[in-house]
């Protein structure tokens, strides 16, 4: 278990004072059995006329800010403390959680999981074909085995490329390039899992490391992205193909959504000319205040950070 402090600072710069439209912030970590939110606060400068929080359709907490005066700089600073517990076990995976069975999910679960089973990207067959490499010829394989192997394959075979702005690449594009950012890898794996009938969701959040010898995780220093899949008997489990992480080791969730476009950390508008915008600066710092060493149940299935 670890107590993790998170500071996320975003600054927008303009050539002259501009008026601001509504801004929305998705920066507050989720409450769950494996991550308990101890405190959270957000500071905005200039001070907004209105600052409220709502819960969106995915259950994430979204801050809403409205402004009544112009400025040449807009700053959002989020601070949170989270009690984080490692959860990596597949010991509750049911015997019929296998791709060779007629129906992976029962009728009730399938209804709830429908949106997480629908593929959102056009695929001429490349992604589905790539996903089938993790399934034996007879089709009989545990869901967890497929997901673990897929996670490690992306980690080993694809090159990471930092890209702080813009939406994710299509899964087919990432597969063709054999490279991408953390959100590109998450979307590729999510679509590949869905092509096999496995429910999957996109996750936005933060990554840290409790080990000073790890050299840091790939994707640290800013927001991070990975995916979750629904494993019968185990429920939703985390898979980070960027780092080869199985389970939530070093991962703190902020949003879990069916579509990555619903997990933007910060978005808004300003009233001015395009040339008024100078740039954006982002700083994300995570500090482990206290940590208790925890040995993952399946150490051979958890890849080392690179």
C-alpha positions as a Markdown table, in Angstrom:
| # | Residue | x | y | z |
|---|---|---|---|---|
| 1 | Unk | 0.0 | 0.0 | 0.0 |
| 2 | Unk | 1.2 | 3.5 | -0.8 |
| 3 | Unk | 0.1 | 7.0 | 0.0 |
| 4 | Unk | 0.6 | 9.0 | -3.2 |
| 5 | Unk | 0.5 | 12.8 | -3.6 |
| 6 | Unk | -0.4 | 14.1 | -7.0 |
| 7 | Unk | 0.2 | 17.6 | -8.3 |
| 8 | Unk | -1.1 | 18.4 | -11.8 |
| 9 | Unk | -0.4 | 22.0 | -13.1 |
| 10 | Unk | -1.6 | 23.2 | -16.4 |
| 11 | Unk | -0.9 | 26.8 | -17.7 |
| 12 | Unk | -2.2 | 28.4 | -20.8 |
| 13 | Unk | -0.5 | 31.5 | -22.2 |
| 14 | Unk | -1.9 | 34.2 | -24.5 |
| 15 | Unk | -0.3 | 37.3 | -26.2 |
| 16 | Unk | -3.0 | 39.6 | -24.8 |
| 17 | Unk | -5.9 | 39.2 | -22.4 |
| 18 | Unk | -8.7 | 37.1 | -23.8 |
| 19 | Unk | -12.1 | 36.1 | -22.5 |
| 20 | Unk | -12.6 | 32.5 | -21.4 |
| 21 | Unk | -15.4 | 30.2 | -22.2 |
| 22 | Unk | -16.4 | 27.3 | -19.9 |
| 23 | Unk | -13.6 | 24.9 | -18.9 |
| 24 | Unk | -14.0 | 21.4 | -17.7 |
| 25 | Unk | -11.5 | 19.5 | -15.6 |
| 26 | Unk | -11.2 | 15.7 | -15.2 |
| 27 | Unk | -8.4 | 15.5 | -12.7 |
| 28 | Unk | -9.8 | 14.0 | -9.5 |
| 29 | Unk | -8.9 | 10.3 | -8.9 |
| 30 | Unk | -11.8 | 7.9 | -8.7 |
| 31 | Unk | -12.9 | 6.3 | -5.4 |
| 32 | Unk | -12.6 | 2.5 | -5.4 |
| 33 | Unk | -11.6 | -0.4 | -3.2 |
| 34 | Unk | -8.0 | -0.3 | -4.4 |
| 35 | Unk | -7.6 | 3.5 | -4.4 |
| 36 | Unk | -9.1 | 5.7 | -1.6 |
| 37 | Unk | -9.2 | 9.4 | -2.1 |
| 38 | Unk | -7.8 | 11.1 | 1.0 |
| 39 | Unk | -8.0 | 14.7 | -0.2 |
| 40 | Unk | -8.5 | 16.7 | -3.4 |
| 41 | Unk | -8.5 | 20.3 | -4.2 |
| 42 | Unk | -8.2 | 22.5 | -7.3 |
| 43 | Unk | -7.0 | 26.1 | -7.7 |
| 44 | Unk | -7.8 | 28.2 | -10.7 |
| 45 | Unk | -6.2 | 31.5 | -11.7 |
| 46 | Unk | -7.8 | 34.0 | -12.5 |
| 47 | Unk | -10.4 | 33.0 | -9.9 |
| 48 | Unk | -13.5 | 31.8 | -11.8 |
| 49 | Unk | -16.9 | 33.3 | -11.3 |
| 50 | Unk | -18.3 | 29.8 | -10.8 |
| 51 | Unk | -16.5 | 26.5 | -9.9 |
| 52 | Unk | -18.6 | 23.4 | -9.3 |
| 53 | Unk | -18.2 | 19.7 | -9.6 |
| 54 | Unk | -20.5 | 17.2 | -11.3 |
| 55 | Unk | -20.4 | 13.4 | -11.9 |
| 56 | Unk | -20.4 | 12.5 | -15.6 |
| 57 | Unk | -22.0 | 9.5 | -17.3 |
| 58 | Unk | -18.9 | 7.3 | -16.6 |
| 59 | Unk | -18.9 | 8.2 | -12.9 |
| 60 | Unk | -15.9 | 10.5 | -13.1 |
| 61 | Unk | -15.8 | 13.7 | -11.2 |
| 62 | Unk | -15.6 | 16.7 | -13.5 |
| 63 | Unk | -14.9 | 20.3 | -12.4 |
| 64 | Unk | -16.7 | 23.1 | -14.2 |
| 65 | Unk | -15.3 | 26.6 | -14.2 |
| 66 | Unk | -16.9 | 29.8 | -15.7 |
| 67 | Unk | -15.1 | 33.1 | -15.9 |
| 68 | Unk | -16.2 | 36.7 | -15.9 |
| 69 | Unk | -13.0 | 38.6 | -16.7 |
| 70 | Unk | -10.2 | 38.3 | -19.3 |
| 71 | Unk | -6.6 | 37.5 | -18.7 |
| 72 | Unk | -3.4 | 36.6 | -20.6 |
| 73 | Unk | -2.8 | 33.5 | -18.5 |
| 74 | Unk | -5.0 | 30.7 | -17.3 |
| 75 | Unk | -3.7 | 28.3 | -14.7 |
| 76 | Unk | -5.2 | 25.1 | -13.2 |
| 77 | Unk | -3.6 | 23.4 | -10.3 |
| 78 | Unk | -5.0 | 20.1 | -9.0 |
| 79 | Unk | -3.7 | 18.4 | -5.8 |
| 80 | Unk | -4.8 | 15.0 | -4.5 |
| 81 | Unk | -3.7 | 12.4 | -2.0 |
| 82 | Unk | -4.6 | 8.7 | -2.7 |
| 83 | Unk | -4.2 | 5.6 | -0.6 |
| 84 | Unk | -3.3 | 3.0 | -3.3 |
| 85 | Unk | -3.4 | -0.7 | -2.9 |
| 86 | Unk | -1.9 | -3.2 | -5.4 |
| 87 | Unk | -4.5 | -5.5 | -7.0 |
| 88 | Unk | -3.2 | -7.9 | -9.7 |
| 89 | Unk | -4.8 | -11.3 | -8.9 |
| 90 | Unk | -6.8 | -13.5 | -11.3 |
| 91 | Unk | -7.5 | -16.1 | -8.6 |
| 92 | Unk | -11.3 | -15.6 | -8.9 |
| 93 | Unk | -11.3 | -16.1 | -12.7 |
| 94 | Unk | -14.1 | -18.5 | -13.4 |
| 95 | Unk | -13.5 | -21.8 | -15.2 |
| 96 | Unk | -15.7 | -20.7 | -18.1 |
| 97 | Unk | -13.8 | -17.4 | -18.6 |
| 98 | Unk | -12.5 | -18.8 | -21.8 |
| 99 | Unk | -12.8 | -17.7 | -25.4 |
| 100 | Unk | -13.7 | -21.2 | -26.5 |
| 101 | Unk | -17.1 | -21.1 | -24.7 |
| 102 | Unk | -20.3 | -20.1 | -26.6 |
| 103 | Unk | -20.9 | -17.0 | -24.5 |
| 104 | Unk | -18.1 | -15.3 | -22.5 |
| 105 | Unk | -20.6 | -13.2 | -20.5 |
| 106 | Unk | -24.0 | -14.2 | -19.2 |
| 107 | Unk | -27.1 | -12.3 | -20.4 |
| 108 | Unk | -27.2 | -9.8 | -17.5 |
| 109 | Unk | -23.5 | -8.9 | -17.7 |
| 110 | Unk | -23.7 | -8.7 | -21.5 |
| 111 | Unk | -26.4 | -6.0 | -21.3 |
| 112 | Unk | -24.3 | -3.9 | -19.0 |
| 113 | Unk | -21.1 | -4.5 | -21.0 |
| 114 | Unk | -22.6 | -3.8 | -24.4 |
| 115 | Unk | -21.0 | -0.4 | -25.0 |
| 116 | Unk | -17.6 | -1.8 | -23.9 |
| 117 | Unk | -17.9 | -4.6 | -26.5 |
| 118 | Unk | -18.7 | -2.4 | -29.5 |
| 119 | Unk | -15.8 | -1.6 | -31.7 |
| 120 | Unk | -15.5 | 2.1 | -32.5 |
| 121 | Unk | -12.9 | 2.1 | -35.3 |
| 122 | Unk | -12.9 | 0.9 | -38.9 |
| 123 | Unk | -10.8 | -2.2 | -39.4 |
| 124 | Unk | -10.1 | -3.9 | -42.7 |
| 125 | Unk | -9.2 | -7.0 | -40.7 |
| 126 | Unk | -5.6 | -6.1 | -39.6 |
| 127 | Unk | -6.4 | -5.5 | -35.9 |
| 128 | Unk | -8.7 | -8.5 | -35.6 |
| 129 | Unk | -6.1 | -10.7 | -37.3 |
| 130 | Unk | -3.4 | -9.4 | -35.0 |
| 131 | Unk | -5.6 | -10.2 | -32.0 |
| 132 | Unk | -6.1 | -13.8 | -33.2 |
| 133 | Unk | -2.4 | -14.5 | -32.8 |
| 134 | Unk | -3.0 | -14.7 | -29.1 |
| 135 | Unk | -5.7 | -17.4 | -29.4 |
| 136 | Unk | -4.8 | -21.0 | -30.1 |
| 137 | Unk | -6.2 | -22.8 | -33.1 |
| 138 | Unk | -8.9 | -24.6 | -31.1 |
| 139 | Unk | -9.9 | -21.2 | -29.6 |
| 140 | Unk | -9.9 | -22.6 | -26.0 |
| 141 | Unk | -7.9 | -20.2 | -23.9 |
| 142 | Unk | -8.4 | -18.3 | -20.7 |
| 143 | Unk | -9.3 | -14.6 | -21.0 |
| 144 | Unk | -6.6 | -13.6 | -18.6 |
| 145 | Unk | -3.9 | -15.4 | -20.7 |
| 146 | Unk | -4.9 | -13.6 | -23.9 |
| 147 | Unk | -4.9 | -10.2 | -22.2 |
| 148 | Unk | -1.5 | -10.8 | -20.4 |
| 149 | Unk | 0.1 | -12.0 | -23.6 |
| 150 | Unk | -1.3 | -9.1 | -25.6 |
| 151 | Unk | -0.1 | -6.6 | -23.0 |
| 152 | Unk | 3.5 | -8.0 | -23.1 |
| 153 | Unk | 3.5 | -8.2 | -26.9 |
| 154 | Unk | 2.8 | -4.5 | -27.3 |
| 155 | Unk | 5.4 | -3.6 | -24.6 |
| 156 | Unk | 8.0 | -5.7 | -26.4 |
| 157 | Unk | 7.2 | -5.1 | -30.1 |
| 158 | Unk | 6.1 | -1.5 | -30.3 |
| 159 | Unk | 8.1 | 1.7 | -29.9 |
| 160 | Unk | 6.9 | 4.3 | -27.4 |
| 161 | Unk | 6.6 | 7.9 | -28.8 |
| 162 | Unk | 5.7 | 10.8 | -26.5 |
| 163 | Unk | 2.8 | 12.8 | -27.9 |
| 164 | Unk | 1.2 | 15.3 | -25.5 |
| 165 | Unk | -1.5 | 16.7 | -27.8 |
| 166 | Unk | -4.1 | 15.3 | -30.2 |
| 167 | Unk | -6.4 | 12.4 | -30.1 |
| 168 | Unk | -5.3 | 8.7 | -30.3 |
| 169 | Unk | -4.3 | 7.1 | -33.5 |
| 170 | Unk | -6.6 | 4.6 | -35.0 |
| 171 | Unk | -5.8 | 1.0 | -33.9 |
| 172 | Unk | -4.9 | 0.1 | -37.5 |
| 173 | Unk | -2.5 | 3.1 | -37.7 |
| 174 | Unk | -0.7 | 2.1 | -34.5 |
| 175 | Unk | -0.4 | -1.5 | -35.7 |
| 176 | Unk | 1.0 | -0.3 | -39.1 |
| 177 | Unk | 3.5 | 2.1 | -37.5 |
| 178 | Unk | 4.5 | -0.2 | -34.7 |
| 179 | Unk | 4.8 | 2.9 | -32.5 |
| 180 | Unk | 2.6 | 5.3 | -30.6 |
| 181 | Unk | 1.9 | 7.0 | -27.3 |
| 182 | Unk | 0.4 | 5.4 | -24.2 |
| 183 | Unk | -3.1 | 6.3 | -25.4 |
| 184 | Unk | -2.4 | 4.8 | -28.8 |
| 185 | Unk | -1.4 | 1.5 | -27.3 |
| 186 | Unk | -4.4 | 1.6 | -24.9 |
| 187 | Unk | -6.8 | 2.1 | -27.9 |
| 188 | Unk | -5.1 | -0.6 | -30.0 |
| 189 | Unk | -5.4 | -3.2 | -27.2 |
| 190 | Unk | -8.9 | -2.1 | -26.3 |
| 191 | Unk | -10.0 | -2.6 | -29.9 |
| 192 | Unk | -8.1 | -5.9 | -30.3 |
| 193 | Unk | -9.8 | -7.2 | -27.1 |
| 194 | Unk | -13.2 | -6.2 | -28.3 |
| 195 | Unk | -12.6 | -8.0 | -31.6 |
| 196 | Unk | -12.3 | -11.2 | -29.6 |
| 197 | Unk | -15.5 | -10.5 | -27.7 |
| 198 | Unk | -13.8 | -9.2 | -24.5 |
| 199 | Unk | -15.3 | -6.1 | -22.9 |
| 200 | Unk | -12.7 | -3.3 | -22.6 |
| 201 | Unk | -12.5 | 0.3 | -21.6 |
| 202 | Unk | -10.1 | 3.2 | -21.9 |
| 203 | Unk | -8.5 | 4.5 | -18.7 |
| 204 | Unk | -7.0 | 8.0 | -18.1 |
| 205 | Unk | -5.0 | 8.6 | -15.0 |
| 206 | Unk | -1.5 | 8.7 | -13.5 |
| 207 | Unk | 1.5 | 6.4 | -13.1 |
| 208 | Unk | 4.1 | 6.3 | -10.4 |
| 209 | Unk | 6.7 | 3.9 | -9.1 |
| 210 | Unk | 7.3 | 2.8 | -5.6 |
| 211 | Unk | 10.8 | 1.4 | -6.5 |
| 212 | Unk | 13.7 | 3.8 | -6.7 |
| 213 | Unk | 15.6 | 1.2 | -8.8 |
| 214 | Unk | 12.9 | 1.1 | -11.5 |
| 215 | Unk | 14.2 | 4.2 | -13.2 |
| 216 | Unk | 10.6 | 5.4 | -13.6 |
| 217 | Unk | 7.7 | 4.2 | -15.6 |
| 218 | Unk | 7.2 | 5.1 | -19.2 |
| 219 | Unk | 4.4 | 7.7 | -19.4 |
| 220 | Unk | 5.4 | 9.4 | -16.1 |
| 221 | Unk | 5.6 | 13.2 | -15.8 |
| 222 | Unk | 2.2 | 13.8 | -17.4 |
| 223 | Unk | -1.2 | 12.0 | -17.6 |
| 224 | Unk | -1.1 | 8.3 | -18.5 |
| 225 | Unk | -3.5 | 6.0 | -20.4 |
| 226 | Unk | -4.1 | 2.2 | -20.3 |
| 227 | Unk | -7.1 | -0.1 | -20.5 |
| 228 | Unk | -9.4 | -2.3 | -18.4 |
| 229 | Unk | -11.0 | -5.5 | -19.4 |
| 230 | Unk | -13.9 | -7.4 | -17.8 |
| 231 | Unk | -12.7 | -10.8 | -16.8 |
| 232 | Unk | -15.6 | -13.1 | -15.6 |
| 233 | Unk | -15.2 | -13.8 | -11.9 |
| 234 | Unk | -12.5 | -11.1 | -11.4 |
| 235 | Unk | -14.4 | -8.1 | -12.7 |
| 236 | Unk | -12.6 | -5.1 | -14.2 |
| 237 | Unk | -8.8 | -5.6 | -14.4 |
| 238 | Unk | -6.1 | -3.1 | -15.4 |
| 239 | Unk | -3.7 | -3.7 | -18.3 |
| 240 | Unk | -1.0 | -1.2 | -19.2 |
| 241 | Unk | 0.6 | -2.2 | -22.6 |
| 242 | Unk | 3.0 | 0.8 | -22.5 |
| 243 | Unk | 4.8 | -0.6 | -19.4 |
| 244 | Unk | 3.7 | -4.3 | -19.5 |
| 245 | Unk | 1.9 | -3.9 | -16.2 |
| 246 | Unk | -0.8 | -6.5 | -15.3 |
| 247 | Unk | -3.2 | -5.2 | -12.6 |
| 248 | Unk | -3.1 | -1.7 | -11.1 |
| 249 | Unk | 0.6 | -1.7 | -9.9 |
| 250 | Unk | 1.6 | 2.0 | -9.9 |
| 251 | Unk | -1.6 | 3.1 | -11.7 |
| 252 | Unk | -4.1 | 5.6 | -10.4 |
| 253 | Unk | -7.4 | 5.9 | -12.3 |
| 254 | Unk | -9.1 | 9.2 | -13.0 |
| 255 | Unk | -11.6 | 8.2 | -15.7 |
| 256 | Unk | -12.7 | 4.9 | -17.1 |
| 257 | Unk | -14.7 | 5.3 | -20.3 |
| 258 | Unk | -15.9 | 3.4 | -23.4 |
| 259 | Unk | -14.6 | 6.1 | -25.7 |
| 260 | Unk | -11.3 | 7.9 | -25.2 |
| 261 | Unk | -12.8 | 11.2 | -26.3 |
| 262 | Unk | -14.7 | 11.2 | -23.0 |
| 263 | Unk | -11.5 | 11.2 | -20.9 |
| 264 | Unk | -9.9 | 14.5 | -21.7 |
| 265 | Unk | -8.1 | 15.8 | -18.5 |
| 266 | Unk | -8.9 | 19.5 | -19.4 |
| 267 | Unk | -10.8 | 21.2 | -22.1 |
| 268 | Unk | -12.4 | 24.6 | -22.8 |
| 269 | Unk | -12.4 | 27.6 | -25.1 |
| 270 | Unk | -11.4 | 31.3 | -25.3 |
| 271 | Unk | -12.8 | 34.3 | -27.2 |
| 272 | Unk | -10.0 | 35.7 | -29.4 |
| 273 | Unk | -8.0 | 35.3 | -32.5 |
| 274 | Unk | -6.0 | 32.1 | -33.3 |
| 275 | Unk | -2.7 | 34.0 | -33.0 |
| 276 | Unk | -3.6 | 35.1 | -29.4 |
| 277 | Unk | -2.7 | 31.6 | -28.1 |
| 278 | Unk | 1.0 | 31.2 | -27.3 |
| 279 | Unk | 1.2 | 27.8 | -25.7 |
| 280 | Unk | 0.5 | 25.4 | -22.9 |
| 281 | Unk | 2.7 | 24.1 | -20.1 |
| 282 | Unk | 1.9 | 20.9 | -18.1 |
| 283 | Unk | 3.6 | 19.6 | -15.0 |
| 284 | Unk | 2.7 | 16.4 | -13.2 |
| 285 | Unk | 4.5 | 15.4 | -10.1 |
| 286 | Unk | 3.7 | 12.2 | -8.0 |
| 287 | Unk | 5.3 | 11.6 | -4.6 |
| 288 | Unk | 5.1 | 8.4 | -2.6 |
| 289 | Unk | 4.7 | 9.5 | 1.0 |
| 290 | Unk | 4.6 | 6.0 | 2.5 |
| 291 | Unk | 4.8 | 2.6 | 0.9 |
| 292 | Unk | 4.5 | -1.0 | 2.1 |
| 293 | Unk | 6.1 | -3.5 | -0.2 |
| 294 | Unk | 3.6 | -5.8 | -1.8 |
| 295 | Unk | 4.6 | -8.9 | -3.9 |
| 296 | Unk | 2.2 | -9.3 | -6.9 |
| 297 | Unk | 0.5 | -12.7 | -6.9 |
| 298 | Unk | 2.0 | -13.5 | -10.3 |
| 299 | Unk | 5.5 | -11.9 | -10.4 |
| 300 | Unk | 6.5 | -13.6 | -13.6 |
| 301 | Unk | 3.6 | -12.0 | -15.5 |
| 302 | Unk | 4.4 | -8.5 | -14.5 |
| 303 | Unk | 7.0 | -6.9 | -16.8 |
| 304 | Unk | 9.7 | -4.7 | -15.4 |
| 305 | Unk | 9.5 | -1.0 | -16.2 |
| 306 | Unk | 11.7 | 0.4 | -19.0 |
